[in-house]
């Protein structure tokens, strides 16, 4: 299987290695945003699939119509 280019690499600098407080938290903020984006996409995908399943179910019911 080919390597996925969307892998997330998380690097967190220690406070002693960072020149400013902003530098210390920047990599972890980027990682958190990436994870949040992935979670959001998954939630949207699941919501879309639920809506599509409901549409398919309603279409099946409408096609079958009332039985006599």
Beta strands, then each sheet from edge to edge (+ up, - down):
end
